Amino acid sequence: MRSATWKEAIARLRSSAGGPERPDQMAALYAALTGEPPVNALHLVEECDGGRLYRCSDGFVDAMADANELLVRLGDEDAAKKDKASTTFSAQMAESDAASMSAAE
């Protein structure tokens, strides 16, 4: 089986239920995670047939990895405390979501 071209992958994503995040949403997440201007979040790789393919900047990848490590650690701490509600993890997720939504406005 051949691998899909990026055009085919984008077409599948567009037809999926939730669809991919838009570049402005990703830029807002970058700004929320780093406190830096969202212009540094994504780099345009290719443009074709009205679609655009971006890649995350190295700084964005690092920020997402750091955020993931924090969430894993908090989840582990909640589990060690036998906190079935994952209180600390959930609070961090809520804070991150609020910061990202605020940056998107």
N, C-alpha and C positions, 0 to 999 in steps of 0.2 A: 504494500500500500504506500503510495507516495505521500509526502508531507504536504499539507495545505500551504498555498501561497498566502502572504499576508492579506491580499485582497479577499481571498476566500474566508480567511479567519475573521476579518472585519465584517464581512457579510453575515456570517453565522452569529457573531456577537450582536449585530444590529437586529437580528431576528429573534434573539433570545428574550426571555421574559423581562429580565431586569436591564439588560444591555450593559455596556461598559460605562465606566465613569467618564464624564466629559473632561477635557483638558482643564477647564476652569475649576472643576471640582478637585482634580488632582493638584492643581496649583494652590488651591485653598488649603488642602491637607498639608502640603509642603510648608506653607506659611505658618500654619498652626503648629507643626512639629518643630520648625527651626526658628521661627521668629524673623525669618529673612523674607525679602520681597519675593512674591510668587513667580516673578519673571525668570528666576533661576531654577525652577522645578523641572521643566521638560525641554527636550531638544527635538526639533523636527527632524525626522529621518527621511521621510518621503511623502510626497503629495501626489495623489492620482485619483482621477474620476471624482473629484469633490471630497475625497476622504484624505485624512492625514494620519500618518503613523509617527508617533512620538516615542522617545525613550526617556526614562527617568534619569535625571542628572545623578552623578555619583553622590553628591551631597544628599539628594532625596533618598537614594537607596540606603545610605548610611543612617539617615534619620528614621526611616521605616524599620530598619533592623534594630536600632536602639529602642524604638517604641515597642517592637515585638518582644525583645528581651525583657523589657520592663513588665509587660503584661504576663509573660510566662512566669517570671519571678513572683509577681503578685498572686497569680493563680496557684502556684506551688505553695506560697505562704498561707493562702486561704485554705488549701487542702490540708496542710500540716496542722492548722488550727481546727480542722474538721468543720469549717464554715461552709455549709452546703449552699448558702446563698452567694458565696464568692463576693463578699461585701467589698473588700479592698479592690479586687479586680474590677468589679462592676462600677465602683466609684471612679476609677481611673478611666474606664471606657466612657463613662458619661462625661467626664471632664474633657477627654480628647474629642468626643463627638461635638460637644458644645463649642470648643475652640475652633474646630474645623468649620462648623456652620457659621460661626461668627466671622471667620476669615473670608467666607464665601459671600458675605453680604456686601 
